[in-house]
Amino acid sequence: MSRSSDTTPLVMGVLNVTPDSFSDGGRYLRPTDAVAHGEAMIAAGADIVDVGGESTRPGATPVPLEDELRRVLPVVEALAGSVRVSIDTTKPAVAEAAVEAGASLINDVSGTLWSTAAALGTGWVAMHRQGTPADMQRDPTYTDVVAEVRAALADLFERASAAGVGEIWVDPGIGFGKTKAHNLALLGALGGLVDDARTVGAAGVLVGTSRKSVLGTFADPARTDMLATDERFEGSLATAVWAMAQGVGMIRVHDVLATRRAAALVAGPLGGRATR
């Protein structure tokens, strides 16, 4: 699928090679299944495929290094010749091996791997997270979530830039150590975060809301229970379009085709603020 203009937001397709990810855990654990899904996302218009071998959902436990390497490396190697591949990891050794296999972007939910990205000469996604997957949703607390997240991301950008990372994306970390109210406040403040990124010369802002639990509690006013992950498509697309209209440059999603079509509309006929 061709892009309608150079300002069309990038679409990052989620490829979890895990047994326990919150939405698609176990579906693509076999390398052949993962590669086939990655190829399907490429055909649907994914600009980047984000390969991860360790779940970062709330309550997840760390995966041994050897297991994570075994899960991701065959998939990265198979896809890297057809699309840009990012590696979703918090382990330097996994990032290094994945880059050797063909990845060129490190999607780092821990916000700690800027020195690894600098040494490897890759791009880096700096994400804000309060706590770890094991405890981040127990009692996330902020005095001013928007101000604190913006300040933390500015600090990460400065550290990475000083280390020599040339391509730095910043991610407010929707769902990572935030309550529903925190997440909504951050979504409402994306325009300011985009302005911050432009001011310092970051590659852009990346946002991932796809199928997350925050969408399961308000996307259907007639429901009093939590929507299941496969019932959160409308909320995923709506928040993706909102983020694009605020100027976010990359959206991390499970549903690539619908998001790619929406991105073309936001950048083209709808005349959104999107830029990268």
C-alpha positions, 0 to 999 in steps of 0.5 A: 500500500503506497503512502499518500504523502511524506507526512503520513504517520508511521504504523508499527505492527506488533509481533509478540513471539510470546506465550503470555502477551495480553492480547495475542500471547501464544498465537505466534510462538512458533517462528513459522507462525510469527514470520507469516504474521509479520509478512501479513502485516507488511502486506497490510502496509506496516512501516515497521514490525516490532518483534518482542519475545518477552511480555511486558503486560502488567504482572508479567515476569522476566524471561530468561535471556536464552528463551528470549533470543530463541524466540526473536532471532529467527523472526527478525532475521526472516523479516529484516530483508522485507521491512524495517524491524524493531526489537522490543526488549529491555536486555542489551544482549537481545538488542545486540543479537537482534541488530546483528540479525537485521533490526535497526530500532530498539523499542525499550520499555525500560528506558535504559538502553540508550547506551546500547543503541548508541554503541550499535548505531541504531534508533531508540524508543524511549518509553516512560514507565513507572515501576516494572511489569510485575508491580507497575499497576499496583498503585501508580501515583503522580502529582501531575502525570503530564508534567512528570512524564514530559520531564522524564522523556525530556531527560531520556532524550537528553541522555540518549542524544548526549550518548550519540543516538541519532534517532530517538522516539519518545513514548509516554507509555500508555498503560505502563504504571498509569491509571485510567485517569493518567492515561486519558490525561496523557492522551489529551496532552499529546500535542504538548509532547509532540511540540516538545519532541519537535523542539529538541529534534527527536524523531517523533512521538510514538504512541501505543494504545492498541487493545489495552485495558484502558480501552476496555472500560469506556469504549462501550458506555452500555457495558459495565464489564471490561471489554475483552481484548478482541472487542477493543478495535474501535477504541484502538482505532479511535485513539490512534486517529486522535494521536495522529491528529495531534501530530504523533509520528508513529502508532504501534498497533495490532490492526495494521490495515485499518490504521494504515488507512486511517493514517492516510486520511489524517495526513491527506484529505483530513489535513491533520497536524501529523508530521515526522 
